Amino acid sequence: MVTVTRLGEREQYACEICGYQYTDRNWAEQCEAWCRANSSCNLEIIAHGAPPAARTDAGDQSVGSV
Ligand SMILES: [Zn+2]
């Protein structure tokens, strides 16, 4: 499932797997489908989005419970 974040008037959609953020839900869904199937990102898809700002290292999603 694509993660939806509300930004004022707009919504932003994030790929649950790689965390890339999109303003267009279609790209987020395509990204997630690709990431799930290939365990990597499709450069042509992520070109439409923005990298996750909150994370420093790609792949580490277990932050904050130390
Ligand atoms: Zn993705």
N, CA, C, O and the ligand as a Tripos MOL2 file, in Angstrom:
@<TRIPOS>MOLECULE
protein
  265   263    67     0     0
PROTEIN
NO_CHARGES

@<TRIPOS>ATOM
      1 N           0.8360   -1.2060    0.0000 N.3       1 MET1
      2 CA          0.0000    0.0000    0.0000 C.3       1 MET1
      3 C           0.8660    1.2500    0.0000 C.2       1 MET1
      4 O           1.7970    1.3860    0.7950 O.2       1 MET1
      5 N           0.5470    2.1360   -0.8870 N.am      2 VAL2
      6 CA          1.2170    3.4250   -0.9420 C.3       2 VAL2
      7 C           0.8380    4.2450    0.2900 C.2       2 VAL2
      8 O          -0.3200    4.2590    0.7070 O.2       2 VAL2
      9 N           1.8060    4.9110    0.8500 N.am      3 THR3
     10 CA          1.5500    5.7470    2.0160 C.3       3 THR3
     11 C           1.1560    7.1480    1.5710 C.2       3 THR3
     12 O           1.8540    7.7770    0.7760 O.2       3 THR3
     13 N           0.0360    7.6290    2.0860 N.am      4 VAL4
     14 CA         -0.4320    8.9600    1.7110 C.3       4 VAL4
     15 C          -0.1360    9.9320    2.8450 C.2       4 VAL4
     16 O          -0.4820    9.6890    4.0020 O.2       4 VAL4
     17 N           0.5030   11.0250    2.4930 N.am      5 THR5
     18 CA          0.7780   12.0650    3.4740 C.3       5 THR5
     19 C           0.0970   13.3460    3.0280 C.2       5 THR5
     20 O           0.2020   13.7470    1.8680 O.2       5 THR5
     21 N          -0.5990   13.9820    3.9530 N.am      6 ARG6
     22 CA         -1.2940   15.1960    3.6010 C.3       6 ARG6
     23 C          -0.3800   16.3930    3.8500 C.2       6 ARG6
     24 O           0.1570   16.5580    4.9450 O.2       6 ARG6
     25 N          -0.2110   17.2210    2.8250 N.am      7 LEU7
     26 CA          0.6190   18.4150    2.9530 C.3       7 LEU7
     27 C          -0.2450   19.6250    2.6350 C.2       7 LEU7
     28 O          -0.2820   20.0950    1.4980 O.2       7 LEU7
     29 N          -0.9350   20.1190    3.6450 N.am      8 GLY8
     30 CA         -1.8270   21.2450    3.3900 C.3       8 GLY8
     31 C          -2.9240   20.8510    2.4220 C.2       8 GLY8
     32 O          -3.7360   19.9740    2.7170 O.2       8 GLY8
     33 N          -2.9500   21.4980    1.2680 N.am      9 GLU9
     34 CA         -3.9720   21.2360    0.2720 C.3       9 GLU9
     35 C          -3.6850   19.9710   -0.5200 C.2       9 GLU9
     36 O          -4.5820   19.3960   -1.1370 O.2       9 GLU9
     37 N          -2.4400   19.5470   -0.4990 N.am     10 ARG10
     38 CA         -2.0270   18.4570   -1.3740 C.3      10 ARG10
     39 C          -1.8360   17.1630   -0.6240 C.2      10 ARG10
     40 O          -1.7620   17.1270    0.6040 O.2      10 ARG10
     41 N          -1.7590   16.1040   -1.4000 N.am     11 GLU11
     42 CA         -1.3820   14.8280   -0.8280 C.3      11 GLU11
     43 C          -0.1180   14.3450   -1.5100 C.2      11 GLU11
     44 O           0.1130   14.5790   -2.6960 O.2      11 GLU11
     45 N           0.6760   13.6720   -0.7290 N.am     12 GLN12
     46 CA          1.9050   13.1290   -1.2700 C.3      12 GLN12
     47 C           1.8750   11.6180   -1.0590 C.2      12 GLN12
     48 O           1.4020   11.1280   -0.0340 O.2      12 GLN12
     49 N           2.3770   10.9070   -2.0280 N.am     13 TYR13
     50 CA          2.3020    9.4500   -1.9920 C.3      13 TYR13
     51 C           3.7060    8.8870   -1.9270 C.2      13 TYR13
     52 O           4.5760    9.2660   -2.7110 O.2      13 TYR13
     53 N           3.9190    7.9890   -0.9970 N.am     14 ALA14
     54 CA          5.2510    7.4120   -0.8410 C.3      14 ALA14
     55 C           5.2260    5.9200   -1.0780 C.2      14 ALA14
     56 O           4.3260    5.2180   -0.6180 O.2      14 ALA14
     57 N           6.2070    5.4510   -1.7890 N.am     15 CYS15
     58 CA          6.4020    4.0150   -1.9500 C.3      15 CYS15
     59 C           6.7640    3.4300   -0.5930 C.2      15 CYS15
     60 O           7.6770    3.9090    0.0780 O.2      15 CYS15
     61 N           6.0490    2.4050   -0.2030 N.am     16 GLU16
     62 CA          6.2740    1.8420    1.1200 C.3      16 GLU16
     63 C           7.6030    1.1010    1.1990 C.2      16 GLU16
     64 O           8.1450    0.9030    2.2860 O.2      16 GLU16
     65 N           8.1130    0.7030    0.0750 N.am     17 ILE17
     66 CA          9.3170   -0.1240    0.0800 C.3      17 ILE17
     67 C          10.5850    0.7160    0.0520 C.2      17 ILE17
     68 O          11.4660    0.5320    0.8920 O.2      17 ILE17
     69 N          10.6880    1.6330   -0.8990 N.am     18 CYS18
     70 CA         11.9170    2.4130   -0.9870 C.3      18 CYS18
     71 C          11.7510    3.7930   -0.3570 C.2      18 CYS18
     72 O          12.7420    4.4640   -0.0700 O.2      18 CYS18
     73 N          10.5190    4.2200   -0.1420 N.am     19 GLY19
     74 CA         10.2970    5.5060    0.5160 C.3      19 GLY19
     75 C          10.2820    6.6960   -0.4180 C.2      19 GLY19
     76 O          10.1000    7.8260    0.0360 O.2      19 GLY19
     77 N          10.4660    6.4800   -1.6910 N.am     20 TYR20
     78 CA         10.4060    7.5990   -2.6260 C.3      20 TYR20
     79 C           9.0340    8.2600   -2.5850 C.2      20 TYR20
     80 O           8.0130    7.5910   -2.4220 O.2      20 TYR20
     81 N           9.0220    9.5710   -2.7330 N.am     21 GLN21
     82 CA          7.7920   10.3300   -2.5870 C.3      21 GLN21
     83 C           7.3550   10.9130   -3.9210 C.2      21 GLN21
     84 O           8.1590   11.4150   -4.7050 O.2      21 GLN21
     85 N           6.0470   10.8280   -4.1470 N.am     22 TYR22
     86 CA          5.4840   11.2690   -5.4230 C.3      22 TYR22
     87 C           4.2770   12.1450   -5.1700 C.2      22 TYR22
     88 O           3.5390   11.9540   -4.2030 O.2      22 TYR22
     89 N           4.0890   13.1110   -6.0570 N.am     23 THR23
     90 CA          2.8650   13.8950   -5.9880 C.3      23 THR23
     91 C           1.7430   13.2220   -6.7640 C.2      23 THR23
     92 O           0.5690   13.5570   -6.6010 O.2      23 THR23
     93 N           2.1190   12.2670   -7.6130 N.am     24 ASP24
     94 CA          1.1400   11.5380   -8.4030 C.3      24 ASP24
     95 C           1.0350   10.1020   -7.8960 C.2      24 ASP24
     96 O           2.0160    9.3580   -7.8790 O.2      24 ASP24
     97 N          -0.1420    9.7400   -7.4950 N.am     25 ARG25
     98 CA         -0.3410    8.4110   -6.9240 C.3      25 ARG25
     99 C           0.0310    7.2790   -7.8840 C.2      25 ARG25
    100 O           0.5130    6.2310   -7.4540 O.2      25 ARG25
    101 N          -0.1930    7.4900   -9.1740 N.am     26 ASN26
    102 CA          0.1250    6.4580  -10.1450 C.3      26 ASN26
    103 C           1.6010    6.0750  -10.1010 C.2      26 ASN26
    104 O           1.9430    4.8950  -10.1770 O.2      26 ASN26
    105 N           2.4590    7.0600   -9.9800 N.am     27 TRP27
    106 CA          3.8980    6.7790   -9.9360 C.3      27 TRP27
    107 C           4.2460    6.0420   -8.6630 C.2      27 TRP27
    108 O           5.0450    5.1060   -8.6840 O.2      27 TRP27
    109 N           3.6670    6.4440   -7.5760 N.am     28 ALA28
    110 CA          3.9530    5.7700   -6.3080 C.3      28 ALA28
    111 C           3.5440    4.3050   -6.3740 C.2      28 ALA28
    112 O           4.2530    3.4310   -5.8730 O.2      28 ALA28
    113 N           2.4100    4.0440   -6.9890 N.am     29 GLU29
    114 CA          1.9610    2.6590   -7.0980 C.3      29 GLU29
    115 C           2.8540    1.8600   -8.0360 C.2      29 GLU29
    116 O           3.1610    0.6960   -7.7780 O.2      29 GLU29
    117 N           3.2630    2.4870   -9.1130 N.am     30 GLN30
    118 CA          4.1710    1.7870  -10.0330 C.3      30 GLN30
    119 C           5.5040    1.5260   -9.3730 C.2      30 GLN30
    120 O           6.0950    0.4610   -9.5560 O.2      30 GLN30
    121 N           5.9850    2.4930   -8.6020 N.am     31 CYS31
    122 CA          7.2510    2.3410   -7.9030 C.3      31 CYS31
    123 C           7.1560    1.1790   -6.9330 C.2      31 CYS31
    124 O           8.0450    0.3280   -6.8790 O.2      31 CYS31
    125 N           6.0840    1.1470   -6.1750 N.am     32 GLU32
    126 CA          5.9500    0.1000   -5.1770 C.3      32 GLU32
    127 C           5.8450   -1.2750   -5.8270 C.2      32 GLU32
    128 O           6.4420   -2.2420   -5.3540 O.2      32 GLU32
    129 N           5.0910   -1.3520   -6.9020 N.am     33 ALA33
    130 CA          4.9640   -2.6340   -7.6090 C.3      33 ALA33
    131 C           6.3270   -3.0830   -8.1360 C.2      33 ALA33
    132 O           6.6760   -4.2620   -8.0670 O.2      33 ALA33
    133 N           7.0790   -2.1350   -8.6550 N.am     34 TRP34
    134 CA          8.4000   -2.4580   -9.1750 C.3      34 TRP34
    135 C           9.3330   -2.8800   -8.0390 C.2      34 TRP34
    136 O          10.0190   -3.8980   -8.1320 O.2      34 TRP34
    137 N           9.3490   -2.0940   -6.9780 N.am     35 CYS35
    138 CA         10.2430   -2.3890   -5.8540 C.3      35 CYS35
    139 C           9.9470   -3.7700   -5.2810 C.2      35 CYS35
    140 O          10.8610   -4.5250   -4.9500 O.2      35 CYS35
    141 N           8.6760   -4.0890   -5.1690 N.am     36 ARG36
    142 CA          8.2800   -5.3710   -4.5940 C.3      36 ARG36
    143 C           8.7470   -6.5190   -5.4820 C.2      36 ARG36
    144 O           9.2130   -7.5460   -4.9870 O.2      36 ARG36
    145 N           8.6220   -6.3420   -6.7760 N.am     37 ALA37
    146 CA          8.9510   -7.4210   -7.7020 C.3      37 ALA37
    147 C          10.4470   -7.5440   -7.9380 C.2      37 ALA37
    148 O          10.9470   -8.6420   -8.1820 O.2      37 ALA37
    149 N          11.1650   -6.4370   -7.8680 N.am     38 ASN38
    150 CA         12.5650   -6.4390   -8.2820 C.3      38 ASN38
    151 C          13.5560   -6.1680   -7.1650 C.2      38 ASN38
    152 O          14.7620   -6.3120   -7.3680 O.2      38 ASN38
    153 N          13.0820   -5.7810   -5.9960 N.am     39 SER39
    154 CA         13.9830   -5.4480   -4.8980 C.3      39 SER39
    155 C          14.9990   -4.3810   -5.2760 C.2      39 SER39
    156 O          16.1170   -4.3580   -4.7610 O.2      39 SER39
    157 N          14.5970   -3.5060   -6.1770 N.am     40 SER40
    158 CA         15.4320   -2.3660   -6.5190 C.3      40 SER40
    159 C          14.5350   -1.3110   -7.1430 C.2      40 SER40
    160 O          13.3710   -1.5680   -7.4480 O.2      40 SER40
    161 N          15.0910   -0.1210   -7.3290 N.am     41 CYS41
    162 CA         14.2660    0.9460   -7.8750 C.3      41 CYS41
    163 C          14.4340    1.0470   -9.3850 C.2      41 CYS41
    164 O          15.5030    0.7690   -9.9290 O.2      41 CYS41
    165 N          13.3690    1.4460  -10.0430 N.am     42 ASN42
    166 CA         13.4050    1.7200  -11.4640 C.3      42 ASN42
    167 C          13.7110    3.2010  -11.6520 C.2      42 ASN42
    168 O          12.9390    4.0640  -11.2330 O.2      42 ASN42
    169 N          14.8510    3.4860  -12.2910 N.am     43 LEU43
    170 CA         15.2850    4.8790  -12.4300 C.3      43 LEU43
    171 C          14.2760    5.7340  -13.1780 C.2      43 LEU43
    172 O          14.1360    6.9260  -12.9080 O.2      43 LEU43
    173 N          13.5770    5.1160  -14.1190 N.am     44 GLU44
    174 CA         12.6040    5.8950  -14.8810 C.3      44 GLU44
    175 C          11.4010    6.2650  -14.0280 C.2      44 GLU44
    176 O          10.7530    7.2840  -14.2680 O.2      44 GLU44
    177 N          11.1060    5.4410  -13.0370 N.am     45 ILE45
    178 CA          9.9890    5.7440  -12.1410 C.3      45 ILE45
    179 C          10.4110    6.7600  -11.0860 C.2      45 ILE45
    180 O           9.7140    7.7490  -10.8600 O.2      45 ILE45
    181 N          11.5410    6.5220  -10.4480 N.am     46 ILE46
    182 CA         11.9390    7.4360   -9.3700 C.3      46 ILE46
    183 C          12.3250    8.8140   -9.8900 C.2      46 ILE46
    184 O          12.4240    9.7680   -9.1190 O.2      46 ILE46
    185 N          12.5420    8.9170  -11.1940 N.am     47 ALA47
    186 CA         12.8030   10.2250  -11.7830 C.3      47 ALA47
    187 C          11.6070   11.1540  -11.6080 C.2      47 ALA47
    188 O          11.7480   12.3750  -11.6630 O.2      47 ALA47
    189 N          10.4210   10.5650  -11.3960 N.am     48 HIS48
    190 CA          9.2110   11.3630  -11.2120 C.3      48 HIS48
    191 C           8.9660   11.7150   -9.7560 C.2      48 HIS48
    192 O           8.0270   12.4430   -9.4360 O.2      48 HIS48
    193 N           9.8090   11.1990   -8.8780 N.am     49 GLY49
    194 CA          9.5900   11.4330   -7.4560 C.3      49 GLY49
    195 C          10.7710   12.0990   -6.8070 C.2      49 GLY49
    196 O          11.6970   12.5600   -7.4740 O.2      49 GLY49
    197 N          10.7240   12.1430   -5.4850 N.am     50 ALA50
    198 CA         11.8070   12.7270   -4.7140 C.3      50 ALA50
    199 C          12.2550   11.7090   -3.6810 C.2      50 ALA50
    200 O          11.4380   10.9600   -3.1460 O.2      50 ALA50
    201 N          13.5520   11.6800   -3.3970 N.am     51 PRO51
    202 CA         14.0390   10.7220   -2.4150 C.3      51 PRO51
    203 C          13.5220   11.0470   -1.0260 C.2      51 PRO51
    204 O          13.2350   12.2050   -0.7210 O.2      51 PRO51
    205 N          13.4030   10.0480   -0.1950 N.am     52 PRO52
    206 CA         12.9220   10.2790    1.1650 C.3      52 PRO52
    207 C          13.8860   11.1770    1.9270 C.2      52 PRO52
    208 O          15.0800   10.8890    2.0180 O.2      52 PRO52
    209 N          13.3600   12.2640    2.4700 N.am     53 ALA53
    210 CA         14.2250   13.2570    3.1010 C.3      53 ALA53
    211 C          14.6500   12.8590    4.4970 C.2      53 ALA53
    212 O          15.7250   13.2340    4.9640 O.2      53 ALA53
    213 N          13.8000   12.0990    5.1560 N.am     54 ALA54
    214 CA         14.0340   11.8270    6.5780 C.3      54 ALA54
    215 C          15.1360   10.8130    6.8170 C.2      54 ALA54
    216 O          15.7050   10.7520    7.9060 O.2      54 ALA54
    217 N          15.4340   10.0270    5.8150 N.am     55 ARG55
    218 CA         16.3960    8.9590    6.0250 C.3      55 ARG55
    219 C          17.7730    9.3240    5.5150 C.2      55 ARG55
    220 O          17.9080    9.9730    4.4780 O.2      55 ARG55
    221 N          18.7670    8.9180    6.2240 N.am     56 THR56
    222 CA         20.1330    9.1720    5.7840 C.3      56 THR56
    223 C          20.6730    7.9820    5.0170 C.2      56 THR56
    224 O          21.3070    8.1500    3.9750 O.2      56 THR56
    225 N          20.4330    6.7980    5.5140 N.am     57 ASP57
    226 CA         20.9220    5.6090    4.8460 C.3      57 ASP57
    227 C          19.7840    4.8240    4.2310 C.2      57 ASP57
    228 O          18.8130    4.4970    4.9130 O.2      57 ASP57
    229 N          19.8930    4.5180    2.9520 N.am     58 ALA58
    230 CA         18.8600    3.7510    2.2830 C.3      58 ALA58
    231 C          18.7940    2.3440    2.8590 C.2      58 ALA58
    232 O          19.8210    1.7240    3.1360 O.2      58 ALA58
    233 N          17.6020    1.8630    3.0320 N.am     59 GLY59
    234 CA         17.4410    0.4830    3.4360 C.3      59 GLY59
    235 C          17.2410    0.2800    4.9230 C.2      59 GLY59
    236 O          16.7280   -0.7620    5.3310 O.2      59 GLY59
    237 N          17.6290    1.2390    5.7460 N.am     60 ASP60
    238 CA         17.4550    1.0720    7.1840 C.3      60 ASP60
    239 C          16.1420    1.7010    7.6200 C.2      60 ASP60
    240 O          16.0150    2.9230    7.6930 O.2      60 ASP60
    241 N          15.1760    0.8510    7.9050 N.am     61 GLN61
    242 CA         13.8670    1.3730    8.2810 C.3      61 GLN61
    243 C          13.5700    1.1820    9.7570 C.2      61 GLN61
    244 O          12.5080    1.5840   10.2330 O.2      61 GLN61
    245 N          14.4880    0.5780   10.4810 N.am     62 SER62
    246 CA         14.2410    0.3240   11.8850 C.3      62 SER62
    247 C          14.9750    1.3470   12.7540 C.2      62 SER62
    248 O          15.9580    1.0360   13.4270 O.2      62 SER62
    249 N          14.4680    2.5550   12.7110 N.am     63 VAL63
    250 CA         15.1160    3.6410   13.4280 C.3      63 VAL63
    251 C          14.3080    3.9900   14.6670 C.2      63 VAL63
    252 O          13.0800    4.0290   14.6020 O.2      63 VAL63
    253 N          14.9470    4.2370   15.7640 N.am     64 GLY64
    254 CA         14.2410    4.8370   16.8910 C.3      64 GLY64
    255 C          13.9340    3.9150   18.0510 C.2      64 GLY64
    256 O          13.3470    4.3730   19.0310 O.2      64 GLY64
    257 N          14.2940    2.6450   17.9980 N.am     65 SER65
    258 CA         13.9240    1.7790   19.0980 C.3      65 SER65
    259 C          15.1520    1.2700   19.8720 C.2      65 SER65
    260 O          15.1100    0.2190   20.5100 O.2      65 SER65
    261 N          16.2160    2.0260   19.7980 N.am     66 VAL66
    262 CA         17.4450    1.5990   20.4700 C.3      66 VAL66
    263 C          17.4670    2.1010   21.9140 C.2      66 VAL66
    264 O          18.4240    1.8420   22.6440 O.2      66 VAL66
    265 ZN          9.7290    2.2620   -4.5700 Zn       67 ZN67
@<TRIPOS>BOND
     1     1     2 1
     2     2     3 1
     3     3     4 2
     4     3     5 am
     5     5     6 1
     6     6     7 1
     7     7     8 2
     8     7     9 am
     9     9    10 1
    10    10    11 1
    11    11    12 2
    12    11    13 am
    13    13    14 1
    14    14    15 1
    15    15    16 2
    16    15    17 am
    17    17    18 1
    18    18    19 1
    19    19    20 2
    20    19    21 am
    21    21    22 1
    22    22    23 1
    23    23    24 2
    24    23    25 am
    25    25    26 1
    26    26    27 1
    27    27    28 2
    28    27    29 am
    29    29    30 1
    30    30    31 1
    31    31    32 2
    32    31    33 am
    33    33    34 1
    34    34    35 1
    35    35    36 2
    36    35    37 am
    37    37    38 1
    38    38    39 1
    39    39    40 2
    40    39    41 am
    41    41    42 1
    42    42    43 1
    43    43    44 2
    44    43    45 am
    45    45    46 1
    46    46    47 1
    47    47    48 2
    48    47    49 am
    49    49    50 1
    50    50    51 1
    51    51    52 2
    52    51    53 am
    53    53    54 1
    54    54    55 1
    55    55    56 2
    56    55    57 am
    57    57    58 1
    58    58    59 1
    59    59    60 2
    60    59    61 am
    61    61    62 1
    62    62    63 1
    63    63    64 2
    64    63    65 am
    65    65    66 1
    66    66    67 1
    67    67    68 2
    68    67    69 am
    69    69    70 1
    70    70    71 1
    71    71    72 2
    72    71    73 am
    73    73    74 1
    74    74    75 1
    75    75    76 2
    76    75    77 am
    77    77    78 1
    78    78    79 1
    79    79    80 2
    80    79    81 am
    81    81    82 1
    82    82    83 1
    83    83    84 2
    84    83    85 am
    85    85    86 1
    86    86    87 1
    87    87    88 2
    88    87    89 am
    89    89    90 1
    90    90    91 1
    91    91    92 2
    92    91    93 am
    93    93    94 1
    94    94    95 1
    95    95    96 2
    96    95    97 am
    97    97    98 1
    98    98    99 1
    99    99   100 2
   100    99   101 am
   101   101   102 1
   102   102   103 1
   103   103   104 2
   104   103   105 am
   105   105   106 1
   106   106   107 1
   107   107   108 2
   108   107   109 am
   109   109   110 1
   110   110   111 1
   111   111   112 2
   112   111   113 am
   113   113   114 1
   114   114   115 1
   115   115   116 2
   116   115   117 am
   117   117   118 1
   118   118   119 1
   119   119   120 2
   120   119   121 am
   121   121   122 1
   122   122   123 1
   123   123   124 2
   124   123   125 am
   125   125   126 1
   126   126   127 1
   127   127   128 2
   128   127   129 am
   129   129   130 1
   130   130   131 1
   131   131   132 2
   132   131   133 am
   133   133   134 1
   134   134   135 1
   135   135   136 2
   136   135   137 am
   137   137   138 1
   138   138   139 1
   139   139   140 2
   140   139   141 am
   141   141   142 1
   142   142   143 1
   143   143   144 2
   144   143   145 am
   145   145   146 1
   146   146   147 1
   147   147   148 2
   148   147   149 am
   149   149   150 1
   150   150   151 1
   151   151   152 2
   152   151   153 am
   153   153   154 1
   154   154   155 1
   155   155   156 2
   156   155   157 am
   157   157   158 1
   158   158   159 1
   159   159   160 2
   160   159   161 am
   161   161   162 1
   162   162   163 1
   163   163   164 2
   164   163   165 am
   165   165   166 1
   166   166   167 1
   167   167   168 2
   168   167   169 am
   169   169   170 1
   170   170   171 1
   171   171   172 2
   172   171   173 am
   173   173   174 1
   174   174   175 1
   175   175   176 2
   176   175   177 am
   177   177   178 1
   178   178   179 1
   179   179   180 2
   180   179   181 am
   181   181   182 1
   182   182   183 1
   183   183   184 2
   184   183   185 am
   185   185   186 1
   186   186   187 1
   187   187   188 2
   188   187   189 am
   189   189   190 1
   190   190   191 1
   191   191   192 2
   192   191   193 am
   193   193   194 1
   194   194   195 1
   195   195   196 2
   196   195   197 am
   197   197   198 1
   198   198   199 1
   199   199   200 2
   200   199   201 am
   201   201   202 1
   202   202   203 1
   203   203   204 2
   204   203   205 am
   205   205   206 1
   206   206   207 1
   207   207   208 2
   208   207   209 am
   209   209   210 1
   210   210   211 1
   211   211   212 2
   212   211   213 am
   213   213   214 1
   214   214   215 1
   215   215   216 2
   216   215   217 am
   217   217   218 1
   218   218   219 1
   219   219   220 2
   220   219   221 am
   221   221   222 1
   222   222   223 1
   223   223   224 2
   224   223   225 am
   225   225   226 1
   226   226   227 1
   227   227   228 2
   228   227   229 am
   229   229   230 1
   230   230   231 1
   231   231   232 2
   232   231   233 am
   233   233   234 1
   234   234   235 1
   235   235   236 2
   236   235   237 am
   237   237   238 1
   238   238   239 1
   239   239   240 2
   240   239   241 am
   241   241   242 1
   242   242   243 1
   243   243   244 2
   244   243   245 am
   245   245   246 1
   246   246   247 1
   247   247   248 2
   248   247   249 am
   249   249   250 1
   250   250   251 1
   251   251   252 2
   252   251   253 am
   253   253   254 1
   254   254   255 1
   255   255   256 2
   256   255   257 am
   257   257   258 1
   258   258   259 1
   259   259   260 2
   260   259   261 am
   261   261   262 1
   262   262   263 1
   263   263   264 2
@<TRIPOS>SUBSTRUCTURE
     1 MET1         2 RESIDUE 1 A MET
     2 VAL2         6 RESIDUE 1 A VAL
     3 THR3        10 RESIDUE 1 A THR
     4 VAL4        14 RESIDUE 1 A VAL
     5 THR5        18 RESIDUE 1 A THR
     6 ARG6        22 RESIDUE 1 A ARG
     7 LEU7        26 RESIDUE 1 A LEU
     8 GLY8        30 RESIDUE 1 A GLY
     9 GLU9        34 RESIDUE 1 A GLU
    10 ARG10       38 RESIDUE 1 A ARG
    11 GLU11       42 RESIDUE 1 A GLU
    12 GLN12       46 RESIDUE 1 A GLN
    13 TYR13       50 RESIDUE 1 A TYR
    14 ALA14       54 RESIDUE 1 A ALA
    15 CYS15       58 RESIDUE 1 A CYS
    16 GLU16       62 RESIDUE 1 A GLU
    17 ILE17       66 RESIDUE 1 A ILE
    18 CYS18       70 RESIDUE 1 A CYS
    19 GLY19       74 RESIDUE 1 A GLY
    20 TYR20       78 RESIDUE 1 A TYR
    21 GLN21       82 RESIDUE 1 A GLN
    22 TYR22       86 RESIDUE 1 A TYR
    23 THR23       90 RESIDUE 1 A THR
    24 ASP24       94 RESIDUE 1 A ASP
    25 ARG25       98 RESIDUE 1 A ARG
    26 ASN26      102 RESIDUE 1 A ASN
    27 TRP27      106 RESIDUE 1 A TRP
    28 ALA28      110 RESIDUE 1 A ALA
    29 GLU29      114 RESIDUE 1 A GLU
    30 GLN30      118 RESIDUE 1 A GLN
    31 CYS31      122 RESIDUE 1 A CYS
    32 GLU32      126 RESIDUE 1 A GLU
    33 ALA33      130 RESIDUE 1 A ALA
    34 TRP34      134 RESIDUE 1 A TRP
    35 CYS35      138 RESIDUE 1 A CYS
    36 ARG36      142 RESIDUE 1 A ARG
    37 ALA37      146 RESIDUE 1 A ALA
    38 ASN38      150 RESIDUE 1 A ASN
    39 SER39      154 RESIDUE 1 A SER
    40 SER40      158 RESIDUE 1 A SER
    41 CYS41      162 RESIDUE 1 A CYS
    42 ASN42      166 RESIDUE 1 A ASN
    43 LEU43      170 RESIDUE 1 A LEU
    44 GLU44      174 RESIDUE 1 A GLU
    45 ILE45      178 RESIDUE 1 A ILE
    46 ILE46      182 RESIDUE 1 A ILE
    47 ALA47      186 RESIDUE 1 A ALA
    48 HIS48      190 RESIDUE 1 A HIS
    49 GLY49      194 RESIDUE 1 A GLY
    50 ALA50      198 RESIDUE 1 A ALA
    51 PRO51      202 RESIDUE 1 A PRO
    52 PRO52      206 RESIDUE 1 A PRO
    53 ALA53      210 RESIDUE 1 A ALA
    54 ALA54      214 RESIDUE 1 A ALA
    55 ARG55      218 RESIDUE 1 A ARG
    56 THR56      222 RESIDUE 1 A THR
    57 ASP57      226 RESIDUE 1 A ASP
    58 ALA58      230 RESIDUE 1 A ALA
    59 GLY59      234 RESIDUE 1 A GLY
    60 ASP60      238 RESIDUE 1 A ASP
    61 GLN61      242 RESIDUE 1 A GLN
    62 SER62      246 RESIDUE 1 A SER
    63 VAL63      250 RESIDUE 1 A VAL
    64 GLY64      254 RESIDUE 1 A GLY
    65 SER65      258 RESIDUE 1 A SER
    66 VAL66      262 RESIDUE 1 A VAL
    67 ZN67       265 GROUP 0 **** ****
